[in-house]
Amino acid sequence: MRGALALVMAVGGIVPVGCGDDGLRTLSQSDVVGIPPGDATGSLFAGQYMLTRAWKGPCRCRVGSCATLNLGLGTATVIQTDGTLQMRNNDAGAVTCDGGINSDGSFVCGQVESDGVVLSYSLTTGQIRLANGQPASMSGIAETTAVLPGFDCDLQVGFEATYLGP
């Protein structure tokens, strides 16, 4: 699931994820593609963010177990052009999460990974908070449906990040 959890899978800080059913939905391409821009202007929220915490949320597996999934921490890049948002972790081969951001820092982005082995759909919702008119932190929930050999699950991962700079 190389890019399925693009915002939280990176280097270091391994956290095992457990399973349980909490009313998760199975995402499809139509859920994560074509997210409209938000109402933000400029590029205030753009920059590098250090993921400082990631935690397991609910998980439902049709095949396999979320107990085999590990999460890591690393850095992510946010690119903002007015209300358009692109976000990706800084790992080689990471899939970009495309969506929109509002002037209050709330955002939604979606991503699809399909490489013949992995098929995943992810929808990330979150908030970038300001301090003294500058980005300070980001938090959110990444909701993912992932299918790969031995694994077919719907899951959520929460994350927090600190702004590092442009």
DSSP file (Angstrom, degrees, kcal/mol; ACC not computed):
  #  RESIDUE AA STRUCTURE BP1 BP2  ACC     N-H-->O    O-->H-N    N-H-->O    O-->H-N    TCO  KAPPA ALPHA  PHI   PSI    X-CA   Y-CA   Z-CA
    1    1 A M     >        0   0    0      0, 0.0     4,-0.7     0, 0.0     3,-0.3   0.000 360.0 360.0 360.0  51.8    0.0    0.0    0.0
    2    2 A R  T  4  +     0   0    0      1,-0.2     3,-0.1     2,-0.1     7,-0.1   0.843 360.0  14.6 -52.7 -46.7    2.8    2.3   -0.9
    3    3 A G  T >4 S+     0   0    0      1,-0.1     3,-1.3    91,-0.1    -1,-0.2   0.453  97.3  98.4-110.3  -0.5    0.8    5.5   -1.6
    4    4 A A  T 34 S+     0   0    0     -3,-0.3     3,-0.1     1,-0.3    -2,-0.1   0.815  97.0  31.5 -62.2 -32.4   -2.5    4.6   -0.1
    5    5 A L  T >X S+     0   0    0     -4,-0.7     4,-2.3     1,-0.1     3,-1.9  -0.430  78.8 161.9-117.3  56.0   -1.8    6.5    3.1
    6    6 A A  T <4  +     0   0    0     -3,-1.3    85,-0.2     1,-0.3    -1,-0.1   0.730  68.5  51.4 -55.0 -29.3    0.4    9.1    1.5
    7    7 A L  T 34 S+     0   0    0      1,-0.1    -1,-0.3    -3,-0.1    67,-0.2   0.725 121.8  27.3 -83.0 -19.7    0.2   11.6    4.3
    8    8 A V  T <4 S+     0   0    0     -3,-1.9    64,-1.0    65,-0.1     2,-0.7   0.560  97.8  84.3-122.8  -9.6    1.1    9.3    7.1
    9    9 A M     <  +     0   0    0     -4,-2.3    82,-0.2    62,-0.2     2,-0.2  -0.857  62.1  99.9 -96.8 117.0    3.3    6.5    5.7
   10   10 A A  S    S-     0   0    0     -2,-0.7     2,-0.4     2,-0.3    64,-0.2  -0.451  72.0 -20.5-157.0-127.9    6.9    7.7    5.5
   11   11 A V  S    S-     0   0    0     62,-0.5    62,-0.5    -2,-0.2    80,-0.0  -0.817  94.5 -16.1-107.2 140.3   10.0    7.2    7.6
   12   12 A G  S    S+     0   0    0     -2,-0.4    61,-1.7    60,-0.2    -2,-0.3   0.102  86.4  82.7  71.7 177.6   10.3    6.2   11.3
   13   13 A G        -     0   0    0     59,-0.2     2,-0.2     1,-0.2    41,-0.1   0.895  61.8-160.0  56.1  54.7    7.8    6.1   14.1
   14   14 A I        -     0   0    0     58,-0.1    58,-0.2    56,-0.1    -1,-0.2  -0.481  12.3-178.6 -72.8 130.6    6.1    2.7   13.3
   15   15 A V  E     -A   71   0A   0     56,-1.7    56,-1.7    -2,-0.2     2,-0.1  -0.989  22.5-132.0-129.1 119.9    2.7    2.3   14.9
   16   16 A P  E     -A   70   0A   0      0, 0.0     2,-0.4     0, 0.0    40,-0.3  -0.442  18.8-141.8 -71.5 147.5    0.7   -1.0   14.4
   17   17 A V        -     0   0    0     52,-1.8    52,-0.4    49,-0.5     2,-0.2  -0.924  13.2-157.4-112.3 133.6   -2.9   -0.6   13.3
   18   18 A G        -     0   0    0     -2,-0.4     2,-0.3    39,-0.1    39,-0.1  -0.472  13.9-117.2-102.1 176.7   -5.7   -2.8   14.7
   19   19 A C        +     0   0    0     -2,-0.2     2,-0.2    39,-0.1    41,-0.2  -0.746  39.9 135.5-116.4 161.6   -9.1   -3.8   13.3
   20   20 A G  B     -B   59   0B   0     39,-2.4    39,-1.8    -2,-0.3     2,-0.5  -0.793  50.4-101.8 171.0 158.1  -12.7   -3.3   14.3
   21   21 A D        +     0   0    0     -2,-0.2    39,-0.1    37,-0.1    -2,-0.0  -0.864  39.8 160.8-103.1 125.3  -15.9   -2.3   12.5
   22   22 A D  S    S-     0   0    0     -2,-0.5    -1,-0.1     0, 0.0    38,-0.1  -0.192  71.5 -79.2-136.2  42.0  -17.1    1.3   13.0
   23   23 A G  S    S+     0   0    0      1,-0.2    -2,-0.1    36,-0.1    37,-0.0   0.802  70.2 173.8  69.6  30.3  -19.4    2.0   10.0
   24   24 A L        -     0   0    0    130,-0.1     2,-0.3     1,-0.1    -1,-0.2  -0.289  23.0-133.4 -67.3 155.1  -16.7    2.6    7.5
   25   25 A R        -     0   0    0    130,-0.1     2,-0.7     0, 0.0   130,-0.1  -0.787  14.1-119.2-106.7 155.9  -17.6    3.1    3.9
   26   26 A T        -     0   0    0     -2,-0.3     2,-0.1   128,-0.1   119,-0.1  -0.854  34.8-141.8 -93.0 116.2  -15.9    1.6    0.9
   27   27 A L        -     0   0    0     -2,-0.7     2,-0.3    94,-0.2    94,-0.1  -0.403  17.9-170.8 -79.7 154.1  -14.5    4.4   -1.3
   28   28 A S    >>  -     0   0    0     -2,-0.1     3,-1.3    92,-0.0     4,-0.8  -0.813  42.9 -91.3-131.9 175.1  -14.5    4.4   -5.1
   29   29 A Q  H >> S+     0   0    0     -2,-0.3     4,-1.6     1,-0.3     3,-1.1   0.872 123.0  59.8 -57.5 -38.7  -12.9    6.6   -7.7
   30   30 A S  H 34 S+     0   0    0      1,-0.3    -1,-0.3     2,-0.2    -3,-0.0   0.734 101.3  56.2 -65.9 -20.3  -16.0    8.9   -7.8
   31   31 A D  H <4 S+     0   0    0     -3,-1.3    -1,-0.3     1,-0.1    -2,-0.2   0.745 118.5  29.5 -78.1 -24.0  -15.5    9.7   -4.1
   32   32 A V  H << S+     0   0    0     -3,-1.1     2,-0.4    -4,-0.8     3,-0.3   0.497 104.3  76.3-120.4  -6.0  -11.9   10.9   -4.4
   33   33 A V  S  < S+     0   0    0     -4,-1.6    78,-0.1     1,-0.2    66,-0.0  -0.860  89.8  25.2-111.0 143.5  -11.5   12.4   -7.9
   34   34 A G        +     0   0    0     -2,-0.4    -1,-0.2     1,-0.2    65,-0.1   0.766  69.2 171.1  81.9  25.7  -12.8   15.8   -9.0
   35   35 A I        -     0   0    0     -3,-0.3    -1,-0.2    63,-0.3    75,-0.1  -0.558  33.6-122.8 -69.0 127.6  -12.9   17.5   -5.6
   36   36 A P        -     0   0    0      0, 0.0    -1,-0.1     0, 0.0    64,-0.0  -0.273  26.3 -95.1 -73.9 158.6  -13.6   21.2   -6.3
   37   37 A P        -     0   0    0      0, 0.0    47,-0.2     0, 0.0    63,-0.2  -0.261  38.3-128.2 -63.0 157.1  -11.3   24.1   -5.2
   38   38 A G        -     0   0    0     45,-2.6    45,-0.3    63,-0.3    64,-0.3  -0.144  28.7 -95.7 -90.8-165.2  -12.1   25.8   -2.0
   39   39 A D  S    S+     0   0    0     43,-0.1    63,-0.2    44,-0.1    44,-0.1   0.323  78.6 122.0-100.6   7.5  -12.5   29.6   -1.4
   40   40 A A        -     0   0    0     61,-1.8     2,-0.3    42,-0.1    43,-0.2  -0.284  46.9-151.7 -67.0 155.6   -8.9   30.3   -0.2
   41   41 A T    >   +     0   0    0     41,-0.3     3,-0.5    42,-0.1     2,-0.1  -0.951  54.0   3.3-126.0 150.7   -6.8   32.9   -2.1
   42   42 A G  T 3  S-     0   0    0     -2,-0.3    40,-2.3     1,-0.2     3,-0.1  -0.446  94.3 -73.0  80.2-151.5   -3.0   33.0   -2.5
   43   43 A S  T >  S+     0   0    0     38,-0.2     3,-1.5    -2,-0.1    -1,-0.2  -0.034  74.3 134.5-138.8  31.6   -0.6   30.4   -1.0
   44   44 A L  T <  S+     0   0    0     -3,-0.5    -2,-0.1     1,-0.3    -1,-0.1   0.829  76.3  46.9 -53.2 -39.1   -0.7   31.0    2.7
   45   45 A F  T 3  S+     0   0    0     89,-0.1    -1,-0.3    -3,-0.1    33,-0.1   0.488  87.4 113.1 -88.4  -3.8   -1.0   27.3    3.7
   46   46 A A    <   +     0   0    0     -3,-1.5     2,-0.3    34,-0.1    33,-0.2  -0.305  44.8  74.0 -69.3 151.4    1.7   26.0    1.3
   47   47 A G  E    S-C   78   0B   0     31,-2.4    31,-3.0   119,-0.1     2,-0.4  -0.910  78.8 -43.7 145.6-168.7    4.9   24.6    2.7
   48   48 A Q  E     -CD  77 165B   0    117,-3.3   116,-3.3    -2,-0.3   117,-1.1  -0.798  44.7-167.2 -99.8 138.4    6.5   21.6    4.5
   49   49 A Y  E     -CD  76 163B   0     27,-2.8    27,-2.6    -2,-0.4     2,-0.6  -0.990  14.5-141.4-128.1 134.7    4.9   19.9    7.4
   50   50 A M  E     -CD  75 162B   0    112,-3.0   112,-2.4    -2,-0.4     2,-0.5  -0.857  20.6-132.8 -95.9 118.2    6.5   17.3    9.8
   51   51 A L  E     + D   0 161B   0     23,-3.4   110,-0.3    -2,-0.6     3,-0.1  -0.592  30.9 173.2 -71.3 119.1    4.1   14.6   10.7
   52   52 A T  E     +     0   0B   0    108,-2.1     2,-0.3    -2,-0.5   109,-0.2   0.610  60.2  19.1-105.1 -16.8    4.4   14.3   14.5
   53   53 A R  E     + D   0 160B   0    107,-1.5   107,-2.3    19,-0.1     2,-0.3  -0.968  53.7 177.0-157.9 136.8    1.6   11.8   15.3
   54   54 A A  E     - D   0 159B   0     -2,-0.3     2,-0.3   105,-0.2   105,-0.2  -0.995  12.5-177.7-139.0 140.8   -0.4    9.2   13.5
   55   55 A W  E     - D   0 158B   0    103,-2.1   103,-2.2    -2,-0.3     2,-0.1  -0.977  28.3-102.0-142.3 154.8   -3.0    6.9   15.0
   56   56 A K  E     - D   0 157B   0     -2,-0.3   101,-0.2   -40,-0.3     3,-0.1  -0.420  33.6-176.5 -73.5 145.1   -5.2    4.1   14.0
   57   57 A G  E     -     0   0B   0     99,-2.0   -39,-0.1     1,-0.3    -1,-0.1  -0.420  48.2 -40.3-117.5-160.6   -8.9    4.6   13.5
   58   58 A P  E     -     0   0B   0      0, 0.0    98,-1.9     0, 0.0     2,-0.3  -0.288  58.7-170.5 -65.5 154.1  -11.6    2.1   12.6
   59   59 A C  E     -BD  20 155B   0    -39,-1.8   -39,-2.4    96,-0.2     2,-0.4  -0.993  13.7-172.6-148.7 138.0  -10.8   -0.6   10.2
   60   60 A R  E     - D   0 154B   0     94,-3.0    94,-2.8    -2,-0.3     2,-0.4  -0.987  11.9-164.5-133.5 123.2  -12.9   -3.3    8.4
   61   61 A C  E     - D   0 153B   0     -2,-0.4    92,-0.2    92,-0.2     3,-0.2  -0.906  22.5-177.8-113.2 135.0  -11.3   -6.0    6.3
   62   62 A R  E    S+     0   0B   0     90,-3.2     2,-0.3    -2,-0.4    91,-0.2   0.719  89.5  18.0 -90.5 -30.5  -12.9   -8.3    3.8
   63   63 A V  E    S- D   0 152B   0     89,-1.3    89,-2.4     0, 0.0    -1,-0.4  -0.995 122.1  -4.3-139.2 136.4   -9.6  -10.0    3.2
   64   64 A G  S    S-     0   0    0     -2,-0.3     2,-0.3    87,-0.2    87,-0.2  -0.335  82.3 -80.3  81.3-162.5   -6.6  -10.0    5.5
   65   65 A S    >   -     0   0    0     85,-0.3     3,-1.3    -2,-0.1     4,-0.1  -0.999  11.0-135.7-146.7 142.1   -6.1   -8.0    8.7
   66   66 A C  G >  S+     0   0    0     -2,-0.3     3,-1.7     1,-0.3   -49,-0.5   0.621  96.9  83.4 -72.4 -11.6   -5.2   -4.4    9.6
   67   67 A A  G 3  S+     0   0    0      1,-0.3    -1,-0.3   -51,-0.1   -50,-0.1   0.742  86.4  57.1 -62.1 -20.7   -2.9   -5.9   12.2
   68   68 A T  G <  S+     0   0    0     -3,-1.3     2,-0.4   -52,-0.1    -1,-0.3   0.526  88.2  96.7 -86.8  -5.7   -0.4   -6.3    9.4
   69   69 A L    <   -     0   0    0     -3,-1.7   -52,-1.8   -52,-0.4     2,-0.4  -0.696  54.5-168.3 -90.1 133.4   -0.5   -2.6    8.6
   70   70 A N  E     -A   16   0A   0     -2,-0.4     2,-0.3   -54,-0.2   -56,-0.1  -0.940   5.5-153.6-119.8 145.0    2.2   -0.2   10.0
   71   71 A L  E     -A   15   0A   0    -56,-1.7   -56,-1.7    -2,-0.4     2,-0.3  -0.861  11.5-170.4-114.0 149.5    2.2    3.6    9.9
   72   72 A G        -     0   0    0    -64,-1.0     2,-0.3    -2,-0.3   -59,-0.2  -0.857  17.1-123.3-133.0 171.5    5.1    5.9   10.0
   73   73 A L        +     0   0    0    -61,-1.7   -62,-0.5   -62,-0.5     2,-0.2  -0.802  43.8 123.6-113.1 156.0    5.9    9.6   10.3
   74   74 A G        -     0   0    0     -2,-0.3   -23,-3.4   -64,-0.2     2,-0.3  -0.845  56.1 -52.2-175.3-148.9    7.8   11.8    8.0
   75   75 A T  E     -C   50   0B   0     -2,-0.2    15,-2.0   -25,-0.2     2,-0.3  -0.836  37.7-163.3-116.1 154.7    7.3   15.1    6.0
   76   76 A A  E     -CE  49  89B   0    -27,-2.6   -27,-2.8    -2,-0.3     2,-0.5  -0.968  12.2-138.6-132.8 149.4    4.6   16.2    3.7
   77   77 A T  E     -CE  48  88B   0     11,-3.0    11,-1.8    -2,-0.3     2,-0.5  -0.930  11.3-160.8-110.1 131.2    4.5   19.0    1.1
   78   78 A V  E     -CE  47  87B   0    -31,-3.0   -31,-2.4    -2,-0.5     2,-0.5  -0.956   4.4-168.9-110.2 125.5    1.4   21.2    0.7
   79   79 A I  E     - E   0  86B   0      7,-3.4     7,-2.4    -2,-0.5     2,-0.4  -0.971   8.6-175.1-113.4 124.6    1.1   23.2   -2.6
   80   80 A Q  E     + E   0  85B   0     -2,-0.5     2,-0.4     5,-0.2     5,-0.2  -0.981  17.7 175.7-124.9 129.0   -1.7   25.8   -2.6
   81   81 A T  E >  S- E   0  84B   0      3,-2.1     3,-2.1    -2,-0.4   -38,-0.2  -0.898  72.3 -61.8-127.0 100.3   -2.7   27.9   -5.6
   82   82 A D  T 3  S-     0   0    0    -40,-2.3   -41,-0.3    -2,-0.4   -42,-0.1  -0.410 121.4 -12.4  53.2-127.0   -5.8   29.9   -4.3
   83   83 A G  T 3  S+     0   0    0    -45,-0.3   -45,-2.6   -43,-0.2    18,-2.0   0.442 115.8  99.4 -83.1   1.4   -8.4   27.3   -3.5
   84   84 A T  E <   -EF  81 100B   0     -3,-2.1    -3,-2.1    16,-0.2     2,-0.4  -0.750  54.8-167.3 -92.7 134.8   -6.6   24.4   -5.1
   85   85 A L  E     -EF  80  99B   0     14,-2.5    14,-2.6    -2,-0.4     2,-0.4  -0.963  14.3-178.7-125.1 136.3   -4.6   22.0   -2.9
   86   86 A Q  E     +EF  79  98B   0     -7,-2.4    -7,-3.4    -2,-0.4     2,-0.4  -0.999  12.3 177.2-128.6 133.7   -2.0   19.4   -3.7
   87   87 A M  E     +EF  78  97B   0     10,-2.1    10,-3.5    -2,-0.4     2,-0.3  -0.997   5.9 158.3-137.7 140.2   -0.5   17.4   -0.9
   88   88 A R  E     -E   77   0B   0    -11,-1.8   -11,-3.0    -2,-0.4     8,-0.1  -0.988  38.9-111.4-156.4 150.8    2.0   14.5   -0.8
   89   89 A N  E     -E   76   0B   0      6,-0.3   -13,-0.3    -2,-0.3     5,-0.2  -0.402  37.1-113.7 -75.8 166.6    4.4   12.9    1.5
   90   90 A N  S    S+     0   0    0    -15,-2.0     2,-0.3    -2,-0.1   -14,-0.1   0.146  76.0 118.4 -93.8  21.1    8.1   13.3    0.5
   91   91 A D  S >  S-     0   0    0    -85,-0.2     3,-1.8   -82,-0.2     2,-0.1  -0.618  76.7 -99.1 -81.3 144.9    8.7    9.6   -0.3
   92   92 A A  T 3  S+     0   0    0     -2,-0.3    -1,-0.1     1,-0.3    -2,-0.1  -0.411 110.0  19.3 -59.5 135.8    9.8    8.7   -3.8
   93   93 A G  T 3  S+     0   0    0      1,-0.2    -1,-0.3    -2,-0.1    -3,-0.1   0.503  86.4 154.7  81.9   3.9    6.8    7.4   -5.7
   94   94 A A    <   -     0   0    0     -3,-1.8     2,-0.4    -5,-0.2    -1,-0.2  -0.339  43.3-121.8 -65.3 147.4    4.2    9.0   -3.4
   95   95 A V        -     0   0    0    -92,-0.1    -6,-0.3   -93,-0.1     2,-0.2  -0.752  25.3-118.5 -92.7 135.1    0.8    9.7   -4.9
   96   96 A T        -     0   0    0     -2,-0.4     2,-0.6    -8,-0.1    16,-0.3  -0.506  14.4-140.2 -75.5 138.9   -0.5   13.3   -4.8
   97   97 A C  E     -F   87   0B   0    -10,-3.5   -10,-2.1    -2,-0.2     2,-0.4  -0.907  24.3-163.2 -97.8 115.3   -3.7   14.1   -2.9
   98   98 A D  E     +FG  86 110B   0     12,-2.5    12,-2.7    -2,-0.6   -63,-0.3  -0.837  32.3  95.4-107.0 136.0   -5.6   16.7   -5.0
   99   99 A G  E     -FG  85 109B   0    -14,-2.6   -14,-2.5    -2,-0.4     2,-0.3  -0.837  60.0 -57.8-176.4-142.9   -8.4   18.8   -3.7
  100  100 A G  E     -FG  84 108B   0      8,-2.3     8,-2.1   -16,-0.3     2,-0.4  -0.917  25.3-157.5-134.7 155.7   -9.5   22.1   -2.3
  101  101 A I  E     - G   0 107B   0    -18,-2.0   -61,-1.8    -2,-0.3   -63,-0.3  -0.989  13.3-142.7-133.7 142.6   -8.7   24.4    0.7
  102  102 A N    >   -     0   0    0      4,-2.8     3,-2.3    -2,-0.4   -64,-0.1  -0.577  31.9-104.5-100.7 165.0  -10.8   27.1    2.2
  103  103 A S  T 3  S+     0   0    0      1,-0.3    -1,-0.1    -2,-0.2   -62,-0.1   0.713 120.4  59.7 -62.9 -20.8   -9.7   30.4    3.7
  104  104 A D  T 3  S-     0   0    0      2,-0.1    -1,-0.3    25,-0.0    26,-0.1   0.420 121.3-106.7 -86.1   2.2  -10.2   29.0    7.2
  105  105 A G  S <  S+     0   0    0     -3,-2.3    23,-1.7     1,-0.3     2,-0.2   0.377  74.5 138.2  90.4  -3.9   -7.6   26.3    6.5
  106  106 A S  E     + H   0 127B   0     21,-0.2    -4,-2.8    -5,-0.0    -1,-0.3  -0.535  30.3 179.0 -73.9 142.1  -10.1   23.4    6.1
  107  107 A F  E     -GH 101 126B   0     19,-2.3    19,-2.3    -6,-0.2     2,-0.3  -0.963  25.9-165.4-145.0 159.4   -9.3   21.1    3.3
  108  108 A V  E     +GH 100 125B   0     -8,-2.1    -8,-2.3    -2,-0.3     2,-0.3  -0.984  17.7 168.9-141.2 134.3  -10.4   18.0    1.4
  109  109 A C  E     -GH  99 124B   0     15,-2.4    15,-3.2    -2,-0.3     2,-0.3  -0.993  13.5-157.3-145.5 154.6   -8.2   16.0   -1.0
  110  110 A G  E     -GH  98 123B   0    -12,-2.7   -12,-2.5    -2,-0.3     2,-0.3  -0.910   5.9-171.0-130.3 156.4   -8.4   12.7   -2.8
  111  111 A Q  E     - H   0 122B   0     11,-2.3    11,-2.5    -2,-0.3     2,-0.4  -0.996   9.5-156.5-147.8 151.6   -6.0   10.3   -4.4
  112  112 A V  E     - H   0 121B   0     -2,-0.3     2,-0.5   -16,-0.3     9,-0.2  -0.994   5.9-169.9-126.4 132.3   -6.1    7.1   -6.5
  113  113 A E  E     + H   0 120B   0      7,-2.4     7,-2.5    -2,-0.4     2,-0.3  -0.990  16.7 158.4-122.0 124.8   -3.3    4.6   -6.7
  114  114 A S  E     + H   0 119B   0     -2,-0.5     5,-0.2     5,-0.2    -2,-0.0  -0.854   8.0 148.8-146.6 105.0   -3.5    1.9   -9.3
  115  115 A D  S    S-     0   0    0      3,-1.8     4,-0.1    -2,-0.3    -1,-0.1   0.178  73.3 -92.4-125.4  18.0   -0.3    0.2  -10.4
  116  116 A G  S    S+     0   0    0      2,-0.5     3,-0.1     1,-0.1    -2,-0.0   0.138 124.3  45.6  91.4 -20.8   -1.5   -3.3  -11.3
  117  117 A V  S    S+     0   0    0      1,-0.3     2,-0.4    31,-0.0    -1,-0.1   0.683 111.7  44.9-115.6 -45.7   -0.8   -4.6   -7.8
  118  118 A V        -     0   0    0     30,-0.1    -3,-1.8     2,-0.0    -2,-0.5  -0.859  56.0-179.1-105.9 135.6   -2.2   -2.0   -5.5
  119  119 A L  E     +HI 114 147B   0     28,-2.4    28,-2.8    -2,-0.4     2,-0.4  -0.964  19.9 158.6-129.3 115.8   -5.6   -0.3   -6.0
  120  120 A S  E     -HI 113 146B   0     -7,-2.5    -7,-2.4    -2,-0.4     2,-0.4  -0.995  27.4-162.8-141.8 147.9   -6.5    2.3   -3.4
  121  121 A Y  E     -HI 112 145B   0     24,-2.5    24,-2.5    -2,-0.4     2,-0.4  -0.998  17.7-175.1-125.1 127.0   -8.8    5.2   -3.0
  122  122 A S  E     -HI 111 144B   0    -11,-2.5   -11,-2.3    -2,-0.4     2,-0.4  -0.974  13.2-170.3-129.3 141.1   -8.1    7.8   -0.2
  123  123 A L  E     -HI 110 143B   0     20,-2.8    20,-2.9    -2,-0.4     2,-0.5  -0.989  10.7-167.4-128.9 119.8  -10.0   10.8    1.0
  124  124 A T  E     -HI 109 142B   0    -15,-3.2   -15,-2.4    -2,-0.4     2,-0.4  -0.931   5.9-177.8-113.7 128.5   -8.3   13.1    3.4
  125  125 A T  E     +HI 108 141B   0     16,-2.2    16,-2.6    -2,-0.5     2,-0.3  -0.959  23.5 130.3-120.1 142.2  -10.1   15.9    5.3
  126  126 A G  E     -HI 107 140B   0    -19,-2.3   -19,-2.3    -2,-0.4     2,-0.4  -0.931  43.9-107.9-168.6-168.6   -8.4   18.2    7.7
  127  127 A Q  E     -HI 106 139B   0     12,-2.6    12,-2.0    -2,-0.3     2,-0.5  -0.996  10.2-153.9-145.1 131.5   -7.5   21.6    9.0
  128  128 A I  E     - I   0 138B   0    -23,-1.7     2,-0.3    -2,-0.4    10,-0.2  -0.953  24.0-151.6-104.6 124.3   -4.4   23.8    8.9
  129  129 A R  E     - I   0 137B   0      8,-2.8     7,-3.0    -2,-0.5     8,-1.4  -0.743   2.7-143.7-100.8 144.4   -4.3   26.2   11.8
  130  130 A L  E     - I   0 135B   0     -2,-0.3     2,-0.4     5,-0.3   -85,-0.0  -0.738  10.5-169.0-103.0 151.7   -2.6   29.6   11.9
  131  131 A A  E >  S- I   0 134B   0      3,-2.9     3,-1.5    -2,-0.3    -2,-0.0  -0.972  81.3  -8.4-136.6 125.3   -0.7   31.3   14.6
  132  132 A N  T 3  S-     0   0    0     -2,-0.4    -1,-0.0     1,-0.3     0, 0.0   0.858 131.2 -55.8  55.1  37.6    0.1   35.0   14.2
  133  133 A G  T 3  S+     0   0    0      1,-0.2    -1,-0.3     0, 0.0    -3,-0.0   0.528 120.4  98.1  78.0   6.7   -1.1   34.8   10.6
  134  134 A Q  E <  S-I  131   0B   0     -3,-1.5    -3,-2.9   -89,-0.0    -1,-0.2  -0.916  84.7 -90.6-125.1 152.0    1.2   32.0    9.6
  135  135 A P  E     +I  130   0B   0      0, 0.0    -5,-0.3     0, 0.0     3,-0.1  -0.322  46.5 164.3 -57.9 140.9    0.7   28.2    9.3
  136  136 A A  E     -     0   0B   0     -7,-3.0    27,-2.1     1,-0.4     2,-0.3   0.627  56.2  -4.2-125.7 -41.6    1.4   26.4   12.6
  137  137 A S  E     -IJ 129 162B   0     -8,-1.4    -8,-2.8    25,-0.3    -1,-0.4  -0.977  49.1-151.3-154.9 163.6   -0.1   22.9   12.5
  138  138 A M  E     +IJ 128 161B   0     23,-2.4    23,-2.9    -2,-0.3     2,-0.3  -0.990  15.3 173.5-138.1 144.9   -2.2   20.5   10.5
  139  139 A S  E     +IJ 127 160B   0    -12,-2.0   -12,-2.6    -2,-0.3     2,-0.3  -0.978  13.9 131.9-146.1 158.7   -4.5   17.7   11.5
  140  140 A G  E     -IJ 126 159B   0     19,-2.0    19,-2.2    -2,-0.3     2,-0.4  -0.992  45.1 -95.8 179.8-175.0   -6.9   15.4    9.8
  141  141 A I  E     -IJ 125 158B   0    -16,-2.6   -16,-2.2    -2,-0.3     2,-0.6  -0.998  21.8-155.4-129.6 127.4   -8.3   12.0    9.0
  142  142 A A  E     -IJ 124 157B   0     15,-3.2    15,-2.2    -2,-0.4     2,-0.5  -0.928  10.4-163.9-102.7 119.6   -7.3    9.9    5.9
  143  143 A E  E     -IJ 123 156B   0    -20,-2.9   -20,-2.8    -2,-0.6     2,-0.4  -0.905  16.4-178.7-104.4 128.3  -10.0    7.5    4.9
  144  144 A T  E     -IJ 122 155B   0     11,-3.1    11,-2.8    -2,-0.5     2,-0.5  -0.978  29.5-164.0-136.5 140.7   -8.8    4.7    2.6
  145  145 A T  E     -IJ 121 154B   0    -24,-2.5   -24,-2.5    -2,-0.4     2,-0.4  -0.997  28.5-179.3-114.2 122.2  -10.1    1.7    0.7
  146  146 A A  E     -IJ 120 153B   0      7,-2.7     7,-2.2    -2,-0.5     2,-0.4  -0.979  16.5-174.1-131.8 136.5   -7.1   -0.5   -0.3
  147  147 A V  E     +IJ 119 152B   0    -28,-2.8   -28,-2.4    -2,-0.4     5,-0.2  -0.993  24.4 136.6-128.8 122.9   -6.9   -3.8   -2.3
  148  148 A L  E >   - J   0 151B   0      3,-2.9     3,-2.9    -2,-0.4   -30,-0.1  -0.933  66.4 -50.8-151.8 170.0   -3.7   -5.6   -2.7
  149  149 A P  T 3  S-     0   0    0      0, 0.0     3,-0.1     0, 0.0   -32,-0.0  -0.215 128.1  -0.2 -52.2 122.0   -2.7   -9.3   -2.5
  150  150 A G  T 3  S+     0   0    0      1,-0.1     2,-0.3   -86,-0.1   -85,-0.3   0.539 121.6  84.0  79.1   8.0   -3.9  -10.7    0.8
  151  151 A F  E <   + J   0 148B   0     -3,-2.9    -3,-2.9   -87,-0.2     2,-0.3  -0.959  34.9 156.3-149.7 123.1   -5.5   -7.3    1.9
  152  152 A D  E     +DJ  63 147B   0    -89,-2.4   -90,-3.2    -2,-0.3   -89,-1.3  -0.781  32.6 145.3-145.7  96.5   -8.8   -5.7    1.1
  153  153 A C  E     -DJ  61 146B   0     -7,-2.2    -7,-2.7    -2,-0.3     2,-0.4  -0.925  45.0-142.1-140.3 155.6   -9.8   -3.2    3.8
  154  154 A D  E     +DJ  60 145B   0    -94,-2.8   -94,-3.0    -2,-0.3     2,-0.3  -0.971  40.7 159.2-111.1 132.8  -11.5    0.1    4.6
  155  155 A L  E     -DJ  59 144B   0    -11,-2.8   -11,-3.1    -2,-0.4     2,-0.4  -0.977  32.9-140.1-152.9 162.8   -9.7    2.1    7.2
  156  156 A Q  E     - J   0 143B   0    -98,-1.9   -99,-2.0    -2,-0.3     2,-0.4  -0.977  12.4-169.8-127.0 143.8   -9.1    5.5    8.8
  157  157 A V  E     -DJ  56 142B   0    -15,-2.2   -15,-3.2    -2,-0.4     2,-0.3  -0.999  10.4-150.4-132.3 129.0   -5.9    7.0   10.0
  158  158 A G  E     -DJ  55 141B   0   -103,-2.2  -103,-2.1    -2,-0.4     2,-0.3  -0.684  19.8-176.8 -93.2 152.8   -5.7   10.3   12.0
  159  159 A F  E     -DJ  54 140B   0    -19,-2.2   -19,-2.0    -2,-0.3     2,-0.3  -0.994  18.8-162.5-149.5 154.9   -2.6   12.5   11.8
  160  160 A E  E     -DJ  53 139B   0   -107,-2.3  -108,-2.1    -2,-0.3  -107,-1.5  -0.980  15.6-178.2-133.1 147.1   -1.1   15.7   13.3
  161  161 A A  E     -DJ  51 138B   0    -23,-2.9   -23,-2.4    -2,-0.3     2,-0.4  -0.978  19.9-135.9-145.7 155.3    1.7   17.7   11.8
  162  162 A T  E     -DJ  50 137B   0   -112,-2.4  -112,-3.0    -2,-0.3     2,-0.3  -0.925  30.9-112.0-112.8 137.5    3.8   20.8   12.6
  163  163 A Y  E     -D   49   0B   0    -27,-2.1  -114,-0.3    -2,-0.4  -116,-0.0  -0.508  29.8-178.8 -69.5 129.2    4.6   23.5   10.0
  164  164 A L  E     -     0   0B   0   -116,-3.3  -115,-0.2     1,-0.4    -1,-0.2   0.722  49.1 -90.2 -98.9 -28.7    8.3   23.6    9.1
  165  165 A G  E      D   48   0B   0   -117,-1.1  -117,-3.3     1,-0.1    -1,-0.4  -0.816 360.0 360.0 140.3 178.5    8.3   26.4    6.6
  166  166 A P              0   0    0      0, 0.0  -119,-0.1     0, 0.0    -1,-0.1   0.491 360.0 360.0 -64.0 360.0    8.0   27.2    2.9
